[in-house]
Amino acid sequence: MFAEGDVEFPIAPAYVHTVVPGLIESFKLASAADVTGTLLRDLATGVSGVEGPKPSMIPMTVTLEWSDDARRQRYDYHVIRHRLLTPVVAASLVFNTAENWRMMPAEHTVRHSVDIVFADLGTYHASDVRSGQDVLGAAGDLLRAMLPMLTTPLGPPAKVERIDVKIAIEPQDRSAEILELRLDGSVYRPGQTVKGSVVLKPYRKDRVTLPVEFTLPDDLADGSYSLTACDAQTAMSQRMAEMPQRFAPRTVGELFESLGESADLRGDCLYLRLPLQRGGLAVGGGELGDLPDSRQRIINESTKLDLYPFGQTKVQTVATKYVLSGSLAAEFSVLAKPAKTATDQQRNP
């Protein structure tokens, strides 16, 4: 079949409904009955197996909820164990389950959670919300974890013990674009709270304004800064650029941790990000923050392995009822002893 060599696939008798003829290749349209054995050898010259013992399969559940009719459906599956077929089959089941009873509404928002239990490592959890993207978010979160964990060259592939997917569908598009970021001033002291607003354009609705606040660190150095208001995708891209050491695993365990970190942002949250203009050096998985330049040069000269300079950023999360897209930045200055700040102006108009 695939010339995979040693395998563990289920064997079942099948009822052939018809033969579909074709000039290039004909094929049989059949339905499988109950599993009766295990396929053990898959070679280019033939396949072989045994009757009786059944293969180890992965239990998988997909729970589907439709908000417009309060319908809740649960589907139980058993998925084949294979480094490539397992992720593909599991993702296909997510798509097929979502469209088994009815088609996806033209305008829709999908909330999902994915839990994959890996033996000896723990549970990978991801949850998110998407608008107008079918169940791509759920399938993507599932594939993002399973493909690397089953095909990693860092060590033996992880064993999947269980897969649980929950999907909730509502017939409404909650997407909104970030149009504008406004701050209440241009100069602040360390420790002050920056107040402002973000203008959003929801799908087929009037613009809305969200108030935002961001507290500056007490030890923030004088200088010019840029506050970014962005969606989850942009926030993750910036995090990976700022902290590359957390996404450069050296072991299967570190790979599992980095996959979990890459799945902890949500589409219905606004992320306020402020690079602090300071960082450090990651050496062998350990992070050394606020290193003087002289120390960084010494470490750089002493070894060339597993060195990653990184930057520090303060992040605040604002939950919203929209699925956001876009990114905007606003500039301001920080002075420990300014002549006047936005807070002073509010107190003494």
N, C-alpha and C positions, 0 to 999 in steps of 0.2 A: 504493500500500500504506500508506505512512505520510505521504506528501506531504512528504518530507524534502528534495527538490531534488536536488543533486548527491550521489551515493552511490557506494559500491563494494561491491556485494553479489554473491554467487555466483549463477550461473544453472545449473540442471540440469533435465533432463527428469524427469518423474515418472510412476509407474505408479499409476493410480487404482484402488484396491481396491473401493471402494463409495461410494455417495452416501448420506449420512445425512440423511433428510428431517426437516423441522421446520415447524411452523405459522408461526413467526416468521422463521426463517432456516435454510435447508438448507446443508450443506457436504460437500466431498469428503474422503474419507480416503485419503491417498496416501503413497507412499514415493519419496524422491528417489534418482536414480541419480548417476553421476559428474558433477562440475562440468564444464560445457562452455563457459562464458563469464562475462561480468561485466555486471551491471545497473548502469547509469551514471546514469539519470535516474528519479527517483521523484516524479511530479507528481500533483496531484489529478485531472487529466484522463487520465492514463495513465502507463505505465512503458516504458522502452526500455533496450536494452543491446546488446552486441556478442558474437558467438560467437568463440571462439578464446582470446583473452587471459584469464587467470584472475586474480581479485582477490587482493590481498595479505591473507593471513589470519594470525592469531596462533597459533603452536603452543602447545598446552597439554597437560600430562601430569598424570594423577591416579593416584597409587600408593596401593593399599589393602592393608593387612595385618590379618589376623584372628589374634589370639593363641591362640585355642582350637584351631585346626587347622593353624597354621603356614602358612596360605595367603597368598600374596603375588600381587597382580594389578596390572598396569599398563595404563592406558588412554591412548591418544594421540588428541588431538582437534585440530581447526583451528577457531578461533573468529572470527566476523565482526568487522570493525572498525567500531565505531559508538559514539558518546559514551554512549548509554544501553543499547543492546542488548548490547554487549560485557560489562559487569558482570553484567547479568541472565542472559545465556546461560552465562557462566562459573560463576556461583553455582548455576545449575540443574544444570550438569554435575556439580558436587560432590555435590549431593543424589542425582541419578540414579545416579551411579557407586557411591555407598555402599550403595544398595539394589538394585543390579542383580542381584547373585547371591543375596543373602538379606536378610531383614529385620534391622534393628538389634535386638540383645537387649534385653529389657525393662529389665534393669539393665546399664548399660554405662558405660565411661569411654573417651573419645576423645582421643588425642594427635594433634596436627596441626602441620604447618609449611606456610607459604605463602611462595613466592618469586615476585616479579613484577619482571621486568627492564624498566626504563624507559630509553629512549634518552636519552643525554646527562645522565642523573641518577644512575643506578646501580640497585641492587637493593633493593627493599623486602622486608624479611624479618619474618615474624611467626611465633611458635610458642607453643602454649598447650596446656592440658589441661582438659577439661570432663567432668563426670559428669551423665548423665541428660538431655543436651541434644541428642542426635542429632549431626549435623555442623554445627550452627548456629555453633559457634566458628570453624570453617574458612571457612564461607561469609561470616561476619561480618568476619573479618580480610581476606578478599579484597575484599569490597564497600567496606570502610572506606578502602582505598587507591585502588581503581579509580574509584569514583564521583567523589571530589573531583578526582583528577588528570585525568580526562577531561572534566569539566564546569566547571572552575575559571574564574572571571572575571579572575584575576590575570595571565593571559597565555595564549599558545597552549597547547592541551591537550597533555599528554605523550603520547608514542608508546610503546605497549606492544610489546615485542619478544618476550617469552616469559612463560609462566605455568607454575609447577610447584607442585603440591599433594601433600603426603604425609599419609596418614591411617592411624593404627593404632588398632584397636578391640579392647578386651578386655571380656568379659562379667562385669564387676564394677563396682559403684557405689562409688567412693572418696570420695564427698562427706563433709564433716565441718563441723560448726558450731562457731564459737569461742564458748565459754560463759563463760570466766573468765580474767582476767589478774591474777596475784599478783606483788608485788615483795617482796624480802627486807628492805626497810627503807623509811623515809620521808624520811631526810635523807642527802645525799651531798655529797662534795667534787667540784669540777671534776676531770675526768680519771679518776675512779673508774669501776669497772664495776658497773652495775646488774644484779643477778641476780634471776631470778624464774622463773615458770612460766606456761604457758598451758594451760588445760583445753579439750579438744576432745571433741565428741560425734560419732563416725563413724556413718555410716548403718547402722542395725541392729546396732550393736556397742556394747560398753561404753565408757565414757569413758576417754580417755588423757590423760596429762600430759606436755607437752613442756618441757624446761628451756630458758630463753632467757637471753641475756646482751646487755647494751647498754653500750658504753663511752662515757662522757660526754666532750665536748670539753674540752681542758685550759684553754681560756679562757672557759668557760661562766660567765656572770654570775650573781650571787646572785639568787634568786627562786624562785617556784613554777612548776613545769613539769608537763606532761602527756604521758606516753608512751602511744602508741596501738599496739595490735596488731590488724592488719586484713587483709582479703583484697585481691586485686589490684584489684578494681573500686573499692573505697573508697580505696585508695592512689592510684589514678589520678585520681579525683575531687578528692582533697585536693591532689595535685600541680598540677592545672589551676587550682585556686583560688589556690594560693600563688604559682605562676609563670605568670601569664596571658600574659606576653609571648612565651613559647615556643609558644603555641597561637593566636597572632594573626598569621599569615603575611602578608607583603606582596608576595611573589614566588612563582613556581611552585617555585623551589628551596627556599624556606623552608617552603612547604607540604609538600614531600616530606620535609624534615627533621622537621617536627612530626608527620607521620603515623608516621614511624619511632619517634619518642619515645613516641607513644601506644600502641605495640604491644610495648613491651619488658618488660611485667609478665606474670607467669604465675600461673595459678590454683592451682598446687600449691606456692606459696610464701607464707610468713607475712611480713608487712612490719611492722617496728618503726619507728615514726616519732616524732621528737622535734622539734617546732618550737622554734627557738633564740631566739625573741623578738628577732630582728634581721633586717634585710632591706636593701633598697636601692631603686633606681629604674632602670627600663629605659628608655633613650632611643634611639629609632631603631634598635632591635635590639641595642644594646649594654647590658650590665648593669653598673651602678655600685653596688657593695655597700658597706654600712656608711657611708652618707652621713650627716653631721650634719643635724639638722632645718633649720638655717639654709641649708645648701646645697640641700636638697630644695625649700625655699620659693623660692629664687632660680631654680632650673630650672623649677619649676612656673609661675612668673610670666613667664619668658622665652619659653616655647613651650607650646602646647596639643596638639601633634601627637605621636602615638606615645609617650605616656608611660604607663608601667605600674608602679605600686609593687608590689614582690614581697617575699615572706618566705623566709627560709632555714630549711631543715629537714634534719636528719641522719637518714638512713635506713639500716637494716640489714636484710638479707634472710635468712630462714631457710628452707631447702629442706625440704619434707615429702613424705610419700607420700600425702597427702590433697589433695582439691580443696576448698579452704576457702571459707567464707562467714561474714560477720559482722565486727563491729568493737567493740573494747572499749578503754577508756583507764584508766590508773592515775595518780594524782597523787603528786608528791613534791616536796621542796624541795632546793635547792642552796645551800650556804653554804661559803665558802672556809675559814672557821675555826669549824666547829660544835663543840659540846661532845662529841658522840659520833655516829658514823655506823654504818650497818649493818656495814661492814667491821670497825670497832672492836669491835662487839658479838660478831662471829664470832671475833675473836682473843682477846677477854677475856669469855667467857660469864659 
